[in-house]
Amino acid sequence: MPERKVSKPRPSPSRRITATTPEGRESQMIAAAERLAASQLEDGTASAQVITHYLKLGSTREQLEQKRIEGELRLQEAKIQSMASTERLETLYREAMESLRGYRGESVEDVED
């Protein structure tokens, strides 16, 4: 079984200000985990799980999956814009119909009854 390299003692990192929001704290923790993983990979002390994680990130399949997800997001955005456009058109048609009724001498109250 290959021997693991013993990691060198590191100077303690400078104290960073803790984030005030959960999202900011999550970003800090992710950054810390990535720094630790990078140092473990450089030292040769990374676990098989860490190595596998980064190998998967670089695979063609992962890149295709990311492109698929981006495409799905663009499709969802297009659907949302289409629905908003449809709502605007319906409003315009409704206003046009009310205007035409006014030209014919019909009042809005007559049509509602």
N, C-alpha and C positions, 0 to 999 in steps of 0.2 A: 504494500500500500504506500503511495507517495506521501512524503512528509509535508506537512503544512508549514509554510513560512510563519515565523513568529513576527507579528506586527510590531513596528517600532513605536515606542511611546510618543504620542503627539502632544504638542503644546495645546493647552486648553484654548478653544476658540474664543474670540472676544465676545463678550456678552452682547447679544442683540436685544433690541426692544421687542417684547412680546406683543404680537398683534392684538388689536382690541376687538376684532370681529372673528367669528368662527371661520369665515372664508379665508381671512388673512392668516389665521393660525394654521389652518389646513395647508395653505401654500408654504408656510414656514416648515412644517413637518415634512412635506413632500420634498422640499429642497434639502433638508437635513438627511433624509433617507437616501436621496440620490447622491449626495456627497459621500455618505458612508459606503454605499454600494460601489461608487467609483474608486474609493480608496481600497476597498476590499479586492476589487478586480485587479488593481495595480499591484497590490501586495501578494496576490495569489491566495488570499484567505476567503474568497467569496464562496458561499454555499452553492450547491448545484441549482437550487431554486433561483438564486440571483442570476447566475450565468444563463440559465434557461430563459428567464424573463427577458434579458437583453438580447439573447439570440433570436427569440420570437419577434421582438420589436423590429429587428433588421430583416426579417424574412419577407419574401415576395408576397406571401399570403396576407401578412399583416398590412402591407402597403395597399394591397387590393381591397382589403376590408375597410381601411381608412377612407379610400376613395369612394367605396360604396356608401359609407355612412355620410360622407360629405354630399354625395348625390342625393341621398334621401333627405338631408336637411334642406338642400336647394329646392327639392320638389315640394316639401312642406311649406316653405316660404312662398313659392309660386302659388300654391293652393290658397294660402291665406290672402295673398294679394288678389287673386281671382275672386274670392268670396267678397272682399271689400269692394272690388270693382262692380260686381253684380249688385250689391246693395246700393251703390251710388246710382247705377242705371235704373234700378227700381224706383228710387226716389225721384229721379229726373222724369221718368215715365208718369209717375203719379202726379207730379206737379204739372206736367204738360196736359194730362187729362183734365185736371181741375181747371186749368186755364181755358181749355177748349170748351168745357161746360159753361164757363163764364161767358164766353163769346156767344154761345147759343141761347143765353138768357136763363140757363138753369142755375139755381143756387146750390151750394154744397148741401144745405139742409134738405132740399128736394130729393137729392140722390140718396141720402142716408135713410130716408123714410121708405 
